[in-house]
Amino acid sequence: MRYYKLEYSDDSKIVGTQYPQVWDFIKGYSPKNEDNGVYSLYYDYNPLFPPIDPDLSGFKLAGGAKYTDFLSNGFSNEMFFLSENAKGFIESLNIDVHRFYKGKVTSLRKKKVEDYYVMKLVSENWQYLDFQNCEFYIEDADTDDIIPVKLNSPEEFIKKWNEFLADEENSYTIHSSTIKMIDAFYKKKLDLFMIDICNRNWYVSERFIDGYYKNKFTGLEFESVDI
């Protein structure tokens, strides 16, 4: 089935000359988890969602960056920075478990503050992989060696994954070079999703693409893929 890989735009005419557009904070803002800042949205602290809405008022737009509907960020792959119009569009789609939090992004260069929403999206679909028709490889983080591996079921996959997590001497990760999904996944009809674990890219549906261009949103690019 045809889907598209989501990427943040690097067109300087649209997003400006600095990437990511948001990666730092204004003076006086604390991102730390114990202060209920943006760190409280990180997976390592809260695999789902923090018990109290975090203070997200301290983001700073990079000096050469421009405001767009979708802002690239240097904080977490599970977080999206959205304009109010983009938030409304996302709310019309079918996506995995998520929450929106109000935030602010300050441009010191333009001396202005813009309201944004930060969406944390929890999306894990590796269990829907068609293992018989996927291609996997193991990467040694220390040597960059690439080793093809055959994994025939979700049970084999998670067993191998846990073995790597328990290995304190070596650092291995599993990646997927060819992705195919089983019918149960397609029946979910997701418009924005991640495979997770072996593939950390975000993917979108044709419905997402159509709405994005119809609304003339800015900040994203798409690459057609066969999943």
GROMACS elastic network, one bead per residue, 0.5 to 0.9 nm:
[ bonds ]
;  ai    aj funct       b0    kb
    1   180     6  0.88783   500
    1   186     6  0.82594   500
    1   225     6  0.86111   500
    1   226     6  0.59025   500
    1   227     6  0.54706   500
    2   205     6  0.75993   500
    2   206     6  0.76825   500
    2   224     6  0.70916   500
    2   225     6  0.61791   500
    2   226     6  0.50738   500
    2   227     6  0.63032   500
    3   203     6  0.65350   500
    3   204     6  0.58431   500
    3   205     6  0.51204   500
    3   206     6  0.65279   500
    3   223     6  0.84821   500
    3   224     6  0.60651   500
    3   225     6  0.55265   500
    3   226     6  0.62615   500
    3   227     6  0.65684   500
    4   202     6  0.85062   500
    4   203     6  0.54127   500
    4   204     6  0.52491   500
    4   205     6  0.64065   500
    4   206     6  0.75353   500
    4   209     6  0.81720   500
    4   222     6  0.57733   500
    4   223     6  0.51829   500
    4   225     6  0.53440   500
    4   226     6  0.80467   500
    4   227     6  0.89768   500
    5   201     6  0.68634   500
    5   202     6  0.59167   500
    5   204     6  0.64147   500
    5   221     6  0.83460   500
    5   222     6  0.54920   500
    5   223     6  0.50519   500
    5   224     6  0.63493   500
    5   225     6  0.66003   500
    6   192     6  0.88924   500
    6   201     6  0.73418   500
    6   202     6  0.53984   500
    6   203     6  0.54255   500
    6   204     6  0.65332   500
    6   220     6  0.69627   500
    6   221     6  0.61682   500
    6   223     6  0.68590   500
    7   201     6  0.84276   500
    7   202     6  0.77325   500
    7   203     6  0.89468   500
    7   219     6  0.88195   500
    7   220     6  0.57988   500
    7   221     6  0.51762   500
    7   222     6  0.59950   500
    7   223     6  0.79129   500
    8    20     6  0.86951   500
    8    70     6  0.79611   500
    8    71     6  0.77317   500
    8    72     6  0.59458   500
    8   219     6  0.59396   500
    8   221     6  0.57527   500
    8   222     6  0.84041   500
    9    12     6  0.83792   500
    9    14     6  0.77594   500
    9    15     6  0.68990   500
    9    72     6  0.80801   500
    9   218     6  0.83083   500
    9   219     6  0.52839   500
    9   221     6  0.52939   500
    9   222     6  0.88353   500
   10    13     6  0.87113   500
   10    14     6  0.78664   500
   10    15     6  0.65540   500
   10    16     6  0.80286   500
   10    17     6  0.82333   500
   10    18     6  0.86552   500
   10    19     6  0.73320   500
   10    20     6  0.88602   500
   10   219     6  0.82708   500
   10   220     6  0.85666   500
   10   221     6  0.85853   500
   11    14     6  0.54910   500
   11    15     6  0.60498   500
   11    16     6  0.72383   500
   11    17     6  0.82513   500
   11   219     6  0.86933   500
   12    15     6  0.51912   500
   12    17     6  0.51436   500
   12    18     6  0.80113   500
   12    65     6  0.82786   500
   12    66     6  0.87562   500
   13    16     6  0.59080   500
   13    17     6  0.81598   500
   13    66     6  0.88868   500
   14    65     6  0.89229   500
   14    66     6  0.71178   500
   14    67     6  0.85843   500
   14    68     6  0.75048   500
   14   218     6  0.71787   500
   14   219     6  0.70073   500
   15    18     6  0.77546   500
   15    19     6  0.81802   500
   15    21     6  0.73051   500
   15    64     6  0.87208   500
   15    65     6  0.57670   500
   15    67     6  0.68929   500
   15    68     6  0.66006   500
   15    71     6  0.82199   500
   15    72     6  0.88766   500
   15   218     6  0.82014   500
   15   219     6  0.64276   500
   16    19     6  0.80356   500
   16    21     6  0.79726   500
   16    63     6  0.89815   500
   16    64     6  0.56122   500
   16    66     6  0.50150   500
   16    67     6  0.84487   500
   17    21     6  0.87053   500
   17    62     6  0.89259   500
   17    63     6  0.84536   500
   17    64     6  0.50008   500
   17    65     6  0.56379   500
   17    66     6  0.82109   500
   18    21     6  0.60278   500
   18    62     6  0.63299   500
   18    63     6  0.71608   500
   18    64     6  0.51912   500
   18    65     6  0.51683   500
   18    66     6  0.86396   500
   19    22     6  0.77128   500
   19    23     6  0.85204   500
   19    62     6  0.77616   500
   19    64     6  0.86781   500
   19    65     6  0.73215   500
   19    72     6  0.72137   500
   19    73     6  0.80720   500
   19    74     6  0.86558   500
   20    23     6  0.63191   500
   20    62     6  0.76231   500
   20    65     6  0.81587   500
   20    71     6  0.78452   500
   20    72     6  0.50241   500
   20    73     6  0.51613   500
   20    74     6  0.60316   500
   21    60     6  0.86012   500
   21    61     6  0.58268   500
   21    62     6  0.53573   500
   21    63     6  0.85254   500
   21    64     6  0.82128   500
   21    65     6  0.53619   500
   21    66     6  0.72411   500
   21    67     6  0.80401   500
   21    71     6  0.60997   500
   21    72     6  0.52955   500
   21    73     6  0.59913   500
   21    74     6  0.81508   500
   22    25     6  0.83749   500
   22    59     6  0.68461   500
   22    60     6  0.60505   500
   22    61     6  0.50013   500
   22    62     6  0.57867   500
   22    65     6  0.82442   500
   22    71     6  0.69608   500
   22    72     6  0.63135   500
   22    74     6  0.64496   500
   22    75     6  0.84313   500
   22    81     6  0.89406   500
   22   105     6  0.80181   500
   23    59     6  0.75956   500
   23    60     6  0.71667   500
   23    61     6  0.75657   500
   23    62     6  0.71787   500
   23    72     6  0.85097   500
   23    73     6  0.55428   500
   23    75     6  0.65481   500
   24    58     6  0.85884   500
   24    59     6  0.62290   500
   24    60     6  0.55170   500
   24    61     6  0.75334   500
   24    62     6  0.74661   500
   24    74     6  0.81352   500
   24    75     6  0.89349   500
   25    28     6  0.82447   500
   25    29     6  0.63669   500
   25    30     6  0.80719   500
   25    31     6  0.80651   500
   25    58     6  0.53846   500
   25    61     6  0.82982   500
   25   105     6  0.88459   500
   25   106     6  0.86613   500
   26    29     6  0.59648   500
   26    57     6  0.89703   500
   26    58     6  0.54216   500
   26    59     6  0.61320   500
   26    60     6  0.54979   500
   26   106     6  0.74485   500
   26   108     6  0.85967   500
   27    30     6  0.86666   500
   27    58     6  0.79912   500
   28    58     6  0.80467   500
   29    37     6  0.82848   500
   29    56     6  0.89510   500
   29    57     6  0.78399   500
   29    58     6  0.52945   500
   29    59     6  0.81939   500
   30    33     6  0.87563   500
   30    35     6  0.67162   500
   30    36     6  0.84356   500
   30    37     6  0.62423   500
   30    38     6  0.83933   500
   30    58     6  0.78759   500
   31    34     6  0.87027   500
   31    35     6  0.70063   500
   31    36     6  0.73436   500
   31    38     6  0.50561   500
   31    39     6  0.56674   500
   31    40     6  0.82459   500
   31    55     6  0.84604   500
   31    56     6  0.83325   500
   31    58     6  0.82115   500
   32    35     6  0.53379   500
   32    36     6  0.65847   500
   32    37     6  0.53563   500
   32    38     6  0.68774   500
   32    39     6  0.53480   500
   32    40     6  0.73434   500
   33    36     6  0.50763   500
   33    37     6  0.56014   500
   33    38     6  0.69898   500
   33    41     6  0.82525   500
   33    42     6  0.86958   500
   33    45     6  0.75925   500
   33    54     6  0.89535   500
   34    37     6  0.75432   500
   34    39     6  0.84296   500
   34    40     6  0.77781   500
   35    38     6  0.89912   500
   35    39     6  0.87614   500
   35    40     6  0.85049   500
   35    54     6  0.86109   500
   35    55     6  0.85492   500
   36    39     6  0.73365   500
   36    40     6  0.58930   500
   36    50     6  0.86977   500
   36    52     6  0.77119   500
   36    53     6  0.78133   500
   36    54     6  0.50644   500
   36    55     6  0.62346   500
   36    56     6  0.89375   500
   37    40     6  0.58654   500
   37    41     6  0.80464   500
   37    53     6  0.89924   500
   37    54     6  0.52757   500
   37    55     6  0.51711   500
   37    56     6  0.63423   500
   37    57     6  0.89053   500
   37    58     6  0.88828   500
   38    41     6  0.56694   500
   38    42     6  0.74693   500
   38    54     6  0.64266   500
   38    55     6  0.69825   500
   38    56     6  0.61352   500
   38    75     6  0.83760   500
   39    42     6  0.53099   500
   39    43     6  0.88683   500
   39    45     6  0.74708   500
   39    54     6  0.87040   500
   39    75     6  0.84863   500
   40    43     6  0.82666   500
   40    44     6  0.87874   500
   40    45     6  0.60326   500
   40    46     6  0.65748   500
   40    49     6  0.81055   500
   40    50     6  0.60744   500
   40    53     6  0.89043   500
   40    54     6  0.68238   500
   41    44     6  0.85793   500
   41    45     6  0.70849   500
   41    46     6  0.62573   500
   41    47     6  0.82683   500
   41    48     6  0.82200   500
   41    49     6  0.65267   500
   41    50     6  0.64442   500
   41    54     6  0.78297   500
   41    76     6  0.85078   500
   41    78     6  0.88423   500
   41    79     6  0.81606   500
   41   120     6  0.71601   500
   42    45     6  0.55539   500
   42    46     6  0.60749   500
   42    47     6  0.73479   500
   42    48     6  0.89510   500
   42    49     6  0.87859   500
   42    75     6  0.83304   500
   42    76     6  0.67651   500
   42    78     6  0.81257   500
   42    79     6  0.86903   500
   42   120     6  0.89451   500
   43    48     6  0.71171   500
   43    49     6  0.85574   500
   43    76     6  0.84783   500
   43    78     6  0.81793   500
   44    47     6  0.63512   500
   45    48     6  0.89581   500
   45    50     6  0.82409   500
   46    49     6  0.55771   500
   46    50     6  0.58743   500
   46    51     6  0.89195   500
   47    50     6  0.86619   500
   47   122     6  0.81048   500
   48    97     6  0.87859   500
   48    98     6  0.86816   500
   48   120     6  0.86412   500
   48   121     6  0.87280   500
   48   122     6  0.68082   500
   49    52     6  0.85296   500
   49    53     6  0.87512   500
   49    98     6  0.86098   500
   49    99     6  0.78872   500
   49   120     6  0.79446   500
   50    53     6  0.66456   500
   50    54     6  0.75922   500
   51    54     6  0.89194   500
   53    56     6  0.88673   500
   53   101     6  0.70131   500
   53   102     6  0.88870   500
   54   101     6  0.76483   500
   54   102     6  0.88252   500
   55    58     6  0.78805   500
   55   101     6  0.87868   500
   55   102     6  0.83039   500
   55   103     6  0.74441   500
   56    59     6  0.69817   500
   56   101     6  0.77172   500
   56   102     6  0.67613   500
   56   104     6  0.64872   500
   56   105     6  0.87455   500
   56   117     6  0.89998   500
   56   118     6  0.80849   500
   57   102     6  0.79989   500
   57   103     6  0.50028   500
   57   105     6  0.70242   500
   57   106     6  0.86440   500
   57   115     6  0.88511   500
   58   103     6  0.78133   500
   58   104     6  0.64555   500
   58   105     6  0.67646   500
   58   106     6  0.74330   500
   59   103     6  0.78834   500
   59   104     6  0.62661   500
   59   106     6  0.62138   500
   59   107     6  0.89495   500
   60    63     6  0.86320   500
   60   104     6  0.84149   500
   60   105     6  0.53665   500
   60   107     6  0.60647   500
   60   108     6  0.75166   500
   61    64     6  0.82246   500
   61    65     6  0.64079   500
   61    66     6  0.76212   500
   61    67     6  0.78270   500
   61   105     6  0.60995   500
   61   106     6  0.57251   500
   61   108     6  0.74890   500
   61   109     6  0.86930   500
   62    65     6  0.51917   500
   62    66     6  0.81417   500
   62   107     6  0.73670   500
   62   108     6  0.85720   500
   62   109     6  0.87802   500
   63    66     6  0.85914   500
   63   107     6  0.73900   500
   63   108     6  0.73918   500
   63   109     6  0.62484   500
   64   109     6  0.83037   500
   65   107     6  0.87355   500
   66    71     6  0.88533   500
   66   107     6  0.87274   500
   67    70     6  0.83372   500
   67    71     6  0.71216   500
   67   105     6  0.89091   500
   67   107     6  0.87585   500
   67   114     6  0.84019   500
   67   218     6  0.89472   500
   67   219     6  0.86058   500
   68    71     6  0.58313   500
   68    82     6  0.83433   500
   68    83     6  0.75549   500
   68   217     6  0.77570   500
   68   218     6  0.53137   500
   68   219     6  0.53947   500
   69    81     6  0.79444   500
   69    82     6  0.56205   500
   69    84     6  0.80787   500
   69    85     6  0.75344   500
   69    86     6  0.60374   500
   69    87     6  0.89810   500
   69   116     6  0.88117   500
   69   217     6  0.58193   500
   69   218     6  0.51912   500
   69   219     6  0.60458   500
   69   220     6  0.86849   500
   70    80     6  0.72303   500
   70    81     6  0.56896   500
   70    83     6  0.66902   500
   70    86     6  0.73279   500
   70   217     6  0.77832   500
   70   218     6  0.63229   500
   70   220     6  0.66370   500
   71    80     6  0.73403   500
   71    81     6  0.52505   500
   71    82     6  0.66831   500
   71    83     6  0.85265   500
   71   218     6  0.86846   500
   71   219     6  0.61031   500
   71   220     6  0.83859   500
   72    80     6  0.77262   500
   72    81     6  0.72101   500
   72   219     6  0.74920   500
   72   220     6  0.85895   500
   73    76     6  0.73683   500
   73    77     6  0.83590   500
   73    79     6  0.80992   500
   73    80     6  0.77322   500
   73    81     6  0.74614   500
   74    77     6  0.81768   500
   75    78     6  0.88219   500
   75    79     6  0.75832   500
   76    79     6  0.54901   500
   76    80     6  0.84770   500
   77    80     6  0.78756   500
   77   200     6  0.80367   500
   77   201     6  0.87114   500
   77   202     6  0.88445   500
   78   119     6  0.80905   500
   78   120     6  0.56373   500
   78   121     6  0.55207   500
   78   122     6  0.68106   500
   78   123     6  0.83110   500
   79   118     6  0.64949   500
   79   119     6  0.55030   500
   79   121     6  0.64783   500
   80   117     6  0.80039   500
   80   118     6  0.55373   500
   80   119     6  0.50390   500
   80   120     6  0.65683   500
   80   121     6  0.79267   500
   81   103     6  0.86995   500
   81   116     6  0.64797   500
   81   117     6  0.57894   500
   81   119     6  0.65100   500
   82    85     6  0.78746   500
   82    86     6  0.55904   500
   82    87     6  0.58425   500
   82   116     6  0.55870   500
   82   117     6  0.50825   500
   82   118     6  0.62426   500
   82   119     6  0.74391   500
   83    86     6  0.51118   500
   83    87     6  0.61605   500
   83    88     6  0.87527   500
   83   114     6  0.87557   500
   83   115     6  0.72216   500
   83   116     6  0.50151   500
   83   117     6  0.62647   500
   83   118     6  0.89604   500
   84    87     6  0.50271   500
   84    88     6  0.63896   500
   84    89     6  0.87972   500
   84   115     6  0.77598   500
   84   116     6  0.64849   500
   84   117     6  0.68246   500
   85    88     6  0.51731   500
   85    89     6  0.64301   500
   85    90     6  0.88154   500
   85   215     6  0.87738   500
   85   217     6  0.85535   500
   86    89     6  0.50143   500
   86    90     6  0.62112   500
   86    91     6  0.86226   500
   86   212     6  0.85752   500
   86   215     6  0.87563   500
   86   217     6  0.72863   500
   87    90     6  0.50896   500
   87    91     6  0.61871   500
   87    92     6  0.88565   500
   87   100     6  0.83264   500
   87   116     6  0.89043   500
   87   117     6  0.70911   500
   87   119     6  0.85329   500
   88    91     6  0.51388   500
   88    92     6  0.66821   500
   89    92     6  0.53378   500
   89    93     6  0.70070   500
   89   208     6  0.88980   500
   89   211     6  0.75753   500
   89   212     6  0.81653   500
   89   215     6  0.85911   500
   90    93     6  0.53157   500
   90    94     6  0.81588   500
   90    95     6  0.82434   500
   90   192     6  0.89321   500
   90   208     6  0.85443   500
   91    94     6  0.78863   500
   91    95     6  0.86627   500
   93   190     6  0.79663   500
   93   191     6  0.61434   500
   93   192     6  0.80502   500
   93   207     6  0.83223   500
   93   208     6  0.75499   500
   94   188     6  0.85266   500
   94   189     6  0.71377   500
   94   190     6  0.52664   500
   94   191     6  0.54342   500
   94   192     6  0.73361   500
   95    98     6  0.78314   500
   95   121     6  0.83743   500
   95   123     6  0.82695   500
   95   189     6  0.85962   500
   95   190     6  0.53650   500
   95   191     6  0.57524   500
   95   192     6  0.53948   500
   95   193     6  0.66112   500
   96   121     6  0.68033   500
   96   122     6  0.63666   500
   96   123     6  0.55360   500
   96   124     6  0.83717   500
   96   190     6  0.74422   500
   96   191     6  0.89209   500
   96   192     6  0.75846   500
   96   193     6  0.68208   500
   97   120     6  0.86160   500
   97   121     6  0.60509   500
   97   122     6  0.54268   500
   97   123     6  0.68271   500
   98   119     6  0.67406   500
   98   120     6  0.55747   500
   98   122     6  0.59874   500
   98   123     6  0.84850   500
   99   118     6  0.83124   500
   99   119     6  0.56155   500
   99   120     6  0.56540   500
   99   121     6  0.68190   500
  100   117     6  0.61567   500
  100   118     6  0.56729   500
  100   120     6  0.66700   500
  100   121     6  0.88644   500
  101   116     6  0.85935   500
  101   117     6  0.54841   500
  101   118     6  0.51300   500
  101   119     6  0.62649   500
  101   120     6  0.82191   500
  102   115     6  0.74597   500
  102   116     6  0.62788   500
  102   118     6  0.63254   500
  102   119     6  0.88472   500
  103   114     6  0.86488   500
  103   115     6  0.60372   500
  103   116     6  0.51063   500
  103   117     6  0.54010   500
  103   118     6  0.63759   500
  104   113     6  0.65390   500
  104   114     6  0.56756   500
  104   116     6  0.54504   500
  104   117     6  0.78208   500
  105   112     6  0.85905   500
  105   113     6  0.57138   500
  105   114     6  0.53397   500
  105   115     6  0.64771   500
  105   116     6  0.67571   500
  106   109     6  0.88987   500
  106   110     6  0.85551   500
  106   111     6  0.74547   500
  106   112     6  0.59286   500
  106   114     6  0.63466   500
  106   115     6  0.88534   500
  107   110     6  0.53401   500
  107   111     6  0.56133   500
  107   112     6  0.54522   500
  107   113     6  0.62195   500
  107   114     6  0.81493   500
  108   112     6  0.68375   500
  108   113     6  0.85024   500
  109   112     6  0.81059   500
  110   113     6  0.87242   500
  121   193     6  0.85965   500
  122   193     6  0.87054   500
  122   194     6  0.85602   500
  123   192     6  0.87630   500
  123   193     6  0.58297   500
  123   194     6  0.54364   500
  123   195     6  0.72666   500
  123   196     6  0.71835   500
  124   127     6  0.79032   500
  124   193     6  0.77839   500
  124   194     6  0.60594   500
  124   195     6  0.55734   500
  124   196     6  0.52496   500
  124   197     6  0.78940   500
  125   128     6  0.56185   500
  125   129     6  0.74335   500
  125   185     6  0.78795   500
  125   193     6  0.79089   500
  125   194     6  0.65767   500
  125   196     6  0.64828   500
  125   197     6  0.89641   500
  126   129     6  0.54219   500
  126   154     6  0.80846   500
  126   181     6  0.87536   500
  126   194     6  0.84486   500
  126   195     6  0.50260   500
  126   196     6  0.60576   500
  126   197     6  0.70067   500
  126   198     6  0.75731   500
  126   199     6  0.84116   500
  127   130     6  0.85715   500
  127   153     6  0.88653   500
  127   154     6  0.59941   500
  127   195     6  0.85357   500
  128   131     6  0.85684   500
  128   154     6  0.84447   500
  128   180     6  0.87235   500
  128   181     6  0.56519   500
  128   182     6  0.56870   500
  128   183     6  0.82547   500
  128   184     6  0.70372   500
  128   185     6  0.57496   500
  128   195     6  0.85082   500
  129   132     6  0.86846   500
  129   133     6  0.85600   500
  129   134     6  0.74084   500
  129   153     6  0.86588   500
  129   154     6  0.79505   500
  129   179     6  0.71917   500
  129   180     6  0.59845   500
  129   182     6  0.60390   500
  129   185     6  0.82802   500
  129   195     6  0.82814   500
  130   133     6  0.56397   500
  130   134     6  0.62030   500
  130   152     6  0.86972   500
  130   153     6  0.82065   500
  130   179     6  0.77556   500
  130   180     6  0.53203   500
  130   182     6  0.50722   500
  130   183     6  0.88440   500
  131   134     6  0.51202   500
  131   135     6  0.79000   500
  131   150     6  0.85696   500
  131   151     6  0.64459   500
  131   152     6  0.52194   500
  131   153     6  0.56486   500
  131   154     6  0.74363   500
  131   157     6  0.88526   500
  131   179     6  0.87116   500
  131   180     6  0.76842   500
  131   181     6  0.80943   500
  131   182     6  0.87407   500
  132   135     6  0.83913   500
  132   150     6  0.86175   500
  132   151     6  0.77427   500
  132   152     6  0.56627   500
  132   153     6  0.76343   500
  132   180     6  0.88594   500
  133   152     6  0.89309   500
  133   178     6  0.79804   500
  133   179     6  0.76703   500
  133   180     6  0.62318   500
  133   181     6  0.85081   500
  134   150     6  0.86199   500
  134   151     6  0.84574   500
  134   152     6  0.89314   500
  134   176     6  0.71067   500
  134   177     6  0.76028   500
  134   178     6  0.52138   500
  134   179     6  0.52467   500
  134   180     6  0.57615   500
  134   181     6  0.84404   500
  135   148     6  0.78374   500
  135   149     6  0.76609   500
  135   150     6  0.71166   500
  135   151     6  0.83208   500
  135   175     6  0.86117   500
  135   176     6  0.57954   500
  135   177     6  0.55677   500
  135   179     6  0.71208   500
  136   147     6  0.87038   500
  136   148     6  0.60578   500
  136   149     6  0.55632   500
  136   150     6  0.64468   500
  136   151     6  0.73259   500
  136   174     6  0.68497   500
  136   175     6  0.56229   500
  136   177     6  0.58683   500
  136   178     6  0.72671   500
  136   179     6  0.89387   500
  136   198     6  0.84064   500
  137   146     6  0.64549   500
  137   147     6  0.53249   500
  137   149     6  0.51496   500
  137   150     6  0.79920   500
  137   173     6  0.84357   500
  137   174     6  0.58697   500
  137   175     6  0.54474   500
  137   176     6  0.63985   500
  137   177     6  0.72868   500
  138   145     6  0.80045   500
  138   146     6  0.57627   500
  138   147     6  0.50204   500
  138   148     6  0.62388   500
  138   149     6  0.66866   500
  138   172     6  0.65121   500
  138   173     6  0.56456   500
  138   175     6  0.62875   500
  138   176     6  0.88966   500
  139   142     6  0.87878   500
  139   143     6  0.83437   500
  139   144     6  0.60129   500
  139   145     6  0.56545   500
  139   147     6  0.64677   500
  139   148     6  0.89027   500
  139   171     6  0.84082   500
  139   172     6  0.56340   500
  139   173     6  0.54414   500
  139   174     6  0.65106   500
  139   175     6  0.74971   500
  140   143     6  0.55336   500
  140   144     6  0.50287   500
  140   145     6  0.52425   500
  140   146     6  0.68075   500
  140   147     6  0.83709   500
  140   170     6  0.77049   500
  140   171     6  0.59958   500
  140   173     6  0.68558   500
  141   144     6  0.53492   500
  141   145     6  0.77283   500
  141   170     6  0.81430   500
  141   171     6  0.54908   500
  141   172     6  0.59747   500
  141   173     6  0.74753   500
  142   145     6  0.81652   500
  142   170     6  0.76702   500
  142   171     6  0.67034   500
  142   172     6  0.83998   500
  143   146     6  0.89492   500
  149   174     6  0.88076   500
  151   154     6  0.79383   500
  151   155     6  0.88429   500
  151   156     6  0.58782   500
  151   157     6  0.58283   500
  151   160     6  0.86961   500
  152   155     6  0.82698   500
  152   156     6  0.64337   500
  152   157     6  0.75877   500
  153   156     6  0.52606   500
  153   157     6  0.62641   500
  153   158     6  0.87823   500
  154   158     6  0.61397   500
  154   159     6  0.84458   500
  155   158     6  0.54122   500
  155   159     6  0.60663   500
  155   160     6  0.86267   500
  156   159     6  0.51463   500
  156   160     6  0.61889   500
  156   161     6  0.85232   500
  157   160     6  0.53431   500
  157   161     6  0.61312   500
  157   162     6  0.86918   500
  157   174     6  0.88624   500
  158   162     6  0.60332   500
  158   163     6  0.84900   500
  159   162     6  0.52565   500
  159   163     6  0.62614   500
  159   164     6  0.88385   500
  160   163     6  0.50434   500
  160   164     6  0.64311   500
  160   165     6  0.88083   500
  160   174     6  0.86485   500
  161   164     6  0.52745   500
  161   165     6  0.64116   500
  161   166     6  0.88465   500
  161   172     6  0.88494   500
  161   173     6  0.76517   500
  161   174     6  0.72685   500
  161   197     6  0.88202   500
  162   166     6  0.62190   500
  162   167     6  0.86715   500
  163   166     6  0.52161   500
  163   167     6  0.63156   500
  164   167     6  0.51040   500
  164   168     6  0.83096   500
  164   170     6  0.78643   500
  164   171     6  0.70788   500
  164   172     6  0.59208   500
  164   173     6  0.71858   500
  164   174     6  0.89771   500
  165   168     6  0.76263   500
  165   171     6  0.81688   500
  165   172     6  0.81931   500
  165   173     6  0.88598   500
  167   170     6  0.58678   500
  167   171     6  0.72538   500
  167   172     6  0.84867   500
  168   171     6  0.75390   500
  173   197     6  0.88847   500
  173   198     6  0.77331   500
  174   197     6  0.77552   500
  174   198     6  0.54176   500
  174   199     6  0.85951   500
  175   197     6  0.79530   500
  175   199     6  0.61092   500
  176   179     6  0.64834   500
  176   198     6  0.57081   500
  176   199     6  0.62095   500
  177   199     6  0.86712   500
  178   227     6  0.81457   500
  179   226     6  0.78751   500
  179   227     6  0.55265   500
  180   226     6  0.81052   500
  180   227     6  0.50604   500
  181   184     6  0.81383   500
  181   185     6  0.63627   500
  181   186     6  0.75116   500
  181   227     6  0.66567   500
  182   185     6  0.57646   500
  182   186     6  0.71612   500
  183   186     6  0.52745   500
  183   187     6  0.64044   500
  184   187     6  0.52320   500
  184   188     6  0.68796   500
  185   188     6  0.54141   500
  185   189     6  0.74393   500
  185   190     6  0.84219   500
  186   189     6  0.54826   500
  186   190     6  0.77201   500
  187   190     6  0.84118   500
  189   205     6  0.82658   500
  190   193     6  0.65295   500
  190   204     6  0.77316   500
  190   205     6  0.70662   500
  191   203     6  0.78715   500
  191   204     6  0.51252   500
  191   206     6  0.77540   500
  191   207     6  0.67252   500
  191   208     6  0.58803   500
  192   202     6  0.69947   500
  192   203     6  0.56778   500
  192   205     6  0.66562   500
  192   208     6  0.75150   500
  193   196     6  0.89980   500
  193   201     6  0.85816   500
  193   202     6  0.57238   500
  193   203     6  0.54109   500
  193   204     6  0.65514   500
  193   205     6  0.89633   500
  194   199     6  0.74878   500
  194   200     6  0.63613   500
  194   201     6  0.60421   500
  194   203     6  0.61921   500
  194   204     6  0.89745   500
  195   198     6  0.72454   500
  195   199     6  0.56331   500
  195   200     6  0.65367   500
  195   201     6  0.73263   500
  195   202     6  0.77606   500
  195   203     6  0.84899   500
  196   199     6  0.50790   500
  196   200     6  0.50300   500
  196   201     6  0.76646   500
  196   202     6  0.89260   500
  197   200     6  0.66563   500
  199   202     6  0.87184   500
  203   222     6  0.87834   500
  203   225     6  0.88636   500
  204   207     6  0.79924   500
  204   208     6  0.59739   500
  204   209     6  0.72363   500
  204   222     6  0.85232   500
  205   208     6  0.51854   500
  205   209     6  0.65293   500
  205   210     6  0.87977   500
  206   210     6  0.60899   500
  206   211     6  0.85669   500
  207   210     6  0.51775   500
  207   211     6  0.62156   500
  207   212     6  0.85095   500
  208   211     6  0.52795   500
  208   212     6  0.60130   500
  208   213     6  0.87496   500
  209   212     6  0.51127   500
  209   213     6  0.63593   500
  209   214     6  0.84912   500
  209   222     6  0.81248   500
  210   213     6  0.55442   500
  210   214     6  0.60087   500
  210   215     6  0.86006   500
  211   215     6  0.60180   500
  211   216     6  0.83932   500
  211   217     6  0.87717   500
  212   215     6  0.54637   500
  212   216     6  0.62045   500
  212   217     6  0.56270   500
  212   218     6  0.82825   500
  212   220     6  0.89498   500
  213   217     6  0.63816   500
  213   218     6  0.87582   500
  214   217     6  0.79775   500
  217   220     6  0.81079   500
  218   221     6  0.87647   500
